Amino acid sequence: MLRGGTTAALAIGEAVAIPGGGVRLSWQPHPEAEHYELRFYSTALTEIGRRDVGSQPTVTIGPADMP
C-alpha cells in the first residue's frame, strides 16, 4: 500500500522452498494494486534490497536474486 492510501488486511501464503535454494512467495492480490514490490530486511530491520515483482501476486526468487 502506498503511504496515505487505504489499508487492507494482507494475506500472505506459505513460502515454498524450490530445489537449488530458491523460494516461491505468494500473497492475496489487492484489488487496487497495479504492481508489487518485494523488500528485503536484515535481522536489524534495515532495508537491504528491493525488487519490483510486477502485477502478479507471486514471485520465485533464486539464490542469485537475494541480497
Order of alpha helices (4+ residues) and beta strands (2+ residues): beta-beta-beta-beta-beta
